[in-house]
Amino acid sequence: MQLSVRTSRHSYFIVVEEGALDRLGAELRRARPEAGRSVALVTDSHVGPLHAARAEAALRAADFAVTTQTVPAGENSKSLEQAGALCEAFAAAGLDRHSTIVALGGGVIGDLAGFAAAIYHRGLAVVQVPTTIVAQVDSAIGGKTGVNLAAGKNLVGAFHPPVLVLTDPALLATLPRRAWCEGFAEVIKHGVIADRAMVEELAAAEPRDLTALVSRNAAIKARIVQADEFERGERMHLNFGHTVGHAIEAAAGYGGLLHGEAVALGSVVAARLSVRNAALPAEDEALLHAALRRFELPLRLEGAAAEVGDDALLELLRRDKKFKDGRIRFVLTRRLGSAFVSEDVTEDDIRAALAAVR
């Protein structure tokens, strides 16, 4: 499958095909004929040993000169310090304004490398090569990049659309079970806001055709971000489950919960708020829970995360980018398959809904 995404800066293709990694260099030449020879491949300590050699070979076959930068795997690498270290490495490698950054990894690498590309030389072209379900269906598409602060997730970042998203579903075969499951929090989210049938299918069984599933989700994400590039309207629907999810992720300590696990918990809270504030039918809430359970995603706070009090979570919510004039813009659903943004959710509503994950 190939999708075209139009942005205010340029248009780019999303290519979804098994074996696509071996065409990385050729696809980059097609997407960016004017590209210089120098490419920085950014990956992490988990993905690099699995896939970096193939990516390097594919780039060199198209006459690119490649340097590889490997960062420690995990959410802690999404930091200003690591972004600065990458920029120093780019300078040491002699990258210039015609160079290209290739992000080979999951959401952390996509966000981190994309942000470094956005700020180095005031913006280098970036290619996203996602290797996790989270990244293939969601984070690699749309151009949102960023790093975390102690105060909250993704508080420093930039809109920096890629010149190409090269998605190879065959790479998902190397995912550990926990990383595989966490990605379905984002797939289920897309179902909640745009495709009820997908939630029903996922509640019933794990998918057999990953290429079809990734393509289906990429099409949802691409349509939304093309219609609302800078998150002023419909794109906010993609934050379903993320408002409280990000707060839980930060409060638990980055790396304590995987991103998708925190989003699953946030989705449970958002569903309870939707029942309370938007008349979501109880059977729809139960269907969401069933889909999350199918992929072993948490429905309750456990371990260290359970020790985090409501006051601490609300304090983190107040720092969220979706907070406006003291009120939180919260994504709710009246019926699975649709979503809307409410500015009527109060702190008391959130406290009551947090009981759903306690």
C-alpha positions in Angstrom: 0.0 0.0 0.0 1.1 3.6 -0.7 -0.6 6.7 0.7 0.2 10.3 0.0 0.0 12.8 2.8 -0.1 16.5 2.0 1.3 19.0 4.5 1.9 22.8 4.5 5.6 22.1 3.7 5.5 19.2 1.3 3.8 15.9 0.5 5.2 12.6 1.4 4.4 8.9 0.9 3.7 6.2 3.4 4.8 2.9 2.0 3.5 -0.2 3.8 4.9 -3.4 2.4 6.7 -6.5 3.7 10.4 -6.3 2.8 10.3 -2.6 2.3 13.4 -2.1 4.5 15.6 -3.5 1.7 14.4 -0.7 -0.6 15.1 2.1 1.8 17.8 3.7 -0.3 15.9 3.5 -3.5 12.7 4.9 -1.9 14.7 7.8 -0.4 16.1 8.6 -3.8 12.6 8.6 -5.2 11.2 10.7 -2.4 14.0 13.2 -2.3 16.0 13.3 -5.6 17.9 16.3 -4.4 19.2 14.7 -1.3 22.9 14.9 -0.5 24.9 11.7 0.0 25.3 11.9 3.7 22.8 10.1 5.9 22.7 9.7 9.6 20.9 6.5 10.7 19.5 6.9 14.2 18.5 3.7 16.1 18.6 2.2 19.6 20.4 -0.5 21.4 17.6 -3.0 20.9 16.7 -2.3 17.3 20.2 -1.6 16.0 21.5 -5.2 16.3 18.4 -6.5 14.6 17.9 -4.2 11.7 20.6 -1.6 11.3 22.8 -3.6 9.0 20.0 -4.1 6.5 19.1 -0.5 6.6 22.8 0.6 6.1 23.1 -1.9 3.2 20.0 -0.6 1.5 21.2 3.0 1.8 24.7 2.3 0.5 23.2 0.4 -2.4 21.7 3.7 -3.5 25.1 5.5 -3.1 24.4 7.1 0.3 27.2 7.5 2.8 25.9 6.3 6.1 26.9 7.0 9.7 24.9 5.2 12.4 24.1 6.7 15.8 22.8 4.3 18.5 21.2 5.5 21.6 20.1 3.5 24.7 16.7 1.9 24.2 13.8 3.2 26.3 11.8 6.2 27.1 14.6 7.8 29.1 16.4 8.6 25.8 13.6 11.0 24.9 15.4 13.9 26.5 17.0 17.3 25.7 20.3 15.8 26.7 20.1 13.0 24.2 18.8 15.3 21.4 21.8 17.5 22.0 24.2 14.6 21.9 22.7 13.6 18.5 23.2 17.1 17.2 26.8 17.0 18.3 27.2 13.6 16.5 25.6 15.0 13.4 28.1 17.9 13.4 31.1 15.5 14.0 29.9 13.4 11.0 29.9 16.5 8.8 26.1 16.6 8.1 24.9 19.7 6.2 21.6 21.1 5.2 21.3 18.6 2.3 21.8 15.6 4.6 19.0 13.2 5.7 18.2 11.7 9.1 16.7 8.2 9.1 14.9 7.2 12.2 15.0 3.4 12.6 13.0 2.3 15.6 9.9 2.7 17.7 8.1 5.8 18.9 11.0 6.9 21.1 13.5 6.9 18.2 11.0 8.5 15.8 10.2 11.3 18.2 13.9 11.8 19.3 15.5 11.6 15.8 12.7 13.7 14.3 13.2 16.4 16.9 17.0 16.4 16.4 16.4 16.7 12.6 14.0 19.6 13.2 16.5 21.6 15.2 19.9 20.7 13.6 20.8 23.3 10.9 17.2 24.6 11.5 15.8 21.5 9.9 17.0 18.5 8.0 14.9 16.0 6.1 13.8 13.0 8.1 12.7 9.5 7.0 10.7 7.5 9.5 11.3 3.7 9.4 9.1 2.4 12.3 9.8 -0.9 13.8 7.0 -1.2 16.4 3.2 -1.4 16.2 2.9 2.0 18.0 5.2 3.6 15.5 3.9 1.9 12.4 0.2 2.7 13.0 0.6 6.1 14.7 3.7 8.0 15.9 5.7 7.8 12.6 2.9 9.5 10.7 2.1 13.2 11.1 5.3 15.0 11.9 4.9 15.5 15.6 8.3 15.2 17.2 9.5 15.9 20.7 11.2 15.0 24.0 10.1 14.7 27.6 10.8 16.9 30.6 10.5 16.0 34.2 7.4 18.1 34.2 5.7 16.0 31.6 5.7 14.0 28.4 6.4 15.7 25.0 6.6 19.2 26.4 9.4 20.2 24.1 9.0 19.5 20.4 8.2 20.6 16.9 6.0 19.8 14.0 8.5 18.4 11.4 6.9 16.2 8.8 9.0 13.3 7.3 9.8 13.2 3.6 9.0 9.4 3.7 7.5 6.8 6.0 8.8 3.4 5.1 6.8 0.7 6.9 7.8 -2.9 6.8 5.3 -5.0 8.8 7.7 -8.0 8.7 9.9 -6.1 11.2 7.2 -6.6 13.9 8.2 -10.3 14.1 11.1 -9.4 16.3 9.0 -7.7 18.9 8.8 -9.2 22.4 5.3 -10.1 23.5 4.9 -7.1 25.8 6.0 -4.6 23.1 3.7 -6.3 20.7 0.7 -6.0 23.0 1.3 -2.3 24.0 1.1 -1.3 20.3 -2.5 -2.3 20.2 -3.5 0.4 22.6 -3.0 2.8 19.7 -4.8 0.5 17.2 -7.8 0.3 19.6 -7.7 4.1 20.0 -8.1 4.5 16.3 -11.0 2.1 16.4 -12.6 4.1 19.3 -12.4 7.4 17.4 -12.9 6.2 13.8 -13.6 2.5 13.2 -16.0 0.7 15.6 -15.7 -2.5 13.6 -12.0 -2.7 14.3 -12.6 -2.6 18.1 -15.1 -5.5 17.7 -12.7 -7.5 15.6 -9.8 -7.0 18.0 -12.0 -7.9 21.0 -12.7 -11.2 19.2 -9.3 -12.2 18.0 -5.7 -11.1 17.3 -5.2 -10.1 13.7 -3.8 -12.5 11.1 -3.0 -10.0 8.4 -0.6 -7.4 9.9 0.0 -5.6 6.6 -3.8 -5.1 6.2 -4.1 -3.9 9.8 -1.2 -1.5 9.6 -2.5 -0.1 6.3 -6.0 0.3 7.8 -4.6 2.3 10.7 -2.1 4.3 8.7 -5.0 5.4 6.5 -7.0 6.6 9.5 -4.0 8.5 10.9 -3.0 10.0 7.5 -6.6 11.2 6.8 -6.8 13.0 10.2 -3.4 14.6 10.1 -3.8 15.8 6.5 -7.1 17.4 7.5 -5.7 19.0 10.6 -1.9 19.2 10.5 -1.4 21.4 13.6 -3.9 19.8 15.9 -6.5 22.6 16.1 -9.5 20.4 15.5 -10.1 16.7 14.5 -6.4 15.7 15.1 -7.1 16.3 18.8 -9.3 13.1 18.7 -6.0 11.1 18.4 -5.4 12.1 22.0 -8.1 9.7 23.2 -6.6 7.9 26.3 -3.5 10.1 26.1 -4.5 12.9 28.5 -4.5 10.8 31.6 -2.2 8.2 30.0 0.6 10.7 29.7 0.1 11.8 33.3 0.2 8.2 34.5 3.3 7.5 32.4 5.2 10.5 33.8 4.1 9.8 37.4 5.1 6.2 37.3 8.6 7.2 36.0 9.4 7.0 32.3 10.1 3.3 31.5 8.0 2.0 34.4 5.0 1.6 32.1 5.3 1.2 28.4 3.6 4.0 26.5 0.8 1.8 25.2 0.1 0.4 28.7 -0.3 4.0 30.0 -2.6 4.8 27.1 -4.7 1.8 27.9 -5.2 3.0 31.4 -5.9 6.5 30.1 -8.5 4.9 27.7 -10.2 3.2 30.6 -10.5 6.6 32.4 -11.6 8.3 29.1 -14.3 5.7 28.6 -15.6 6.1 32.2 -15.7 9.9 31.6 -17.6 9.3 28.4 -20.2 7.2 30.2 -20.5 9.9 32.9 -20.4 13.0 30.7 -21.4 11.9 27.2 -23.8 9.0 27.7 -21.5 6.3 26.2 -23.5 3.1 26.4 -22.2 0.6 29.1 -21.9 -2.1 26.4 -19.4 0.1 24.4 -17.3 0.6 27.6 -17.3 -3.1 28.1 -16.3 -3.7 24.4 -13.3 -1.4 24.9 -12.3 -3.3 28.0 -12.6 -6.6 26.1 -10.3 -5.4 23.3 -7.7 -4.1 25.8 -7.8 -7.4 27.7 -7.3 -9.4 24.5 -3.9 -7.8 24.2 -3.0 -8.1 27.9 -3.2 -4.4 28.5 -3.8 -3.1 32.0 -7.2 -1.9 33.1 -6.0 -1.1 36.7 -3.0 0.7 38.2 -0.6 -1.8 39.7 2.7 -1.8 41.4 4.5 1.6 41.8 1.9 3.3 39.6 -0.8 2.4 42.0 0.9 4.4 44.7 0.5 7.6 42.7 -2.3 9.7 44.1 -5.0 11.5 42.3 -3.6 14.9 43.4 -0.2 14.1 41.7 -1.9 13.0 38.5 -4.1 16.2 38.4 -1.0 18.3 38.9 0.6 16.7 35.9 -2.6 17.2 33.9 -2.5 20.9 34.6 0.8 21.1 32.8 -0.6 19.2 29.8 -0.5 21.0 26.4 -4.3 20.4 26.1 -4.9 22.5 29.2 -6.5 25.9 28.2 -7.3 28.7 30.6 -7.5 26.4 33.5 -9.7 23.8 31.8 -8.8 20.5 30.2 -9.8 19.8 26.7 -10.7 16.1 27.0 -11.4 13.7 24.1 -14.6 11.7 24.8 -16.8 9.4 22.7 -20.6 9.1 22.6 -20.4 5.8 20.7 -17.3 3.8 19.7 -16.2 4.9 16.2 -16.6 8.6 16.9 -15.1 11.2 19.1 -15.4 14.8 20.2 -13.4 17.3 22.3 -15.1 18.5 25.5 -14.1 21.5 27.5 -16.7 20.7 30.2 -14.7 18.0 32.0 -14.0 19.2 35.5 -11.4 18.0 38.0 -14.1 16.4 40.1 -15.2 14.5 36.9 -11.6 13.3 36.5 -11.2 12.3 40.1 -14.4 10.2 39.9 -13.3 8.6 36.6 -9.8 7.7 38.1 -11.7 5.3 40.4 -12.1 3.1 37.3 -8.4 2.3 37.3 -7.9 2.0 41.1 
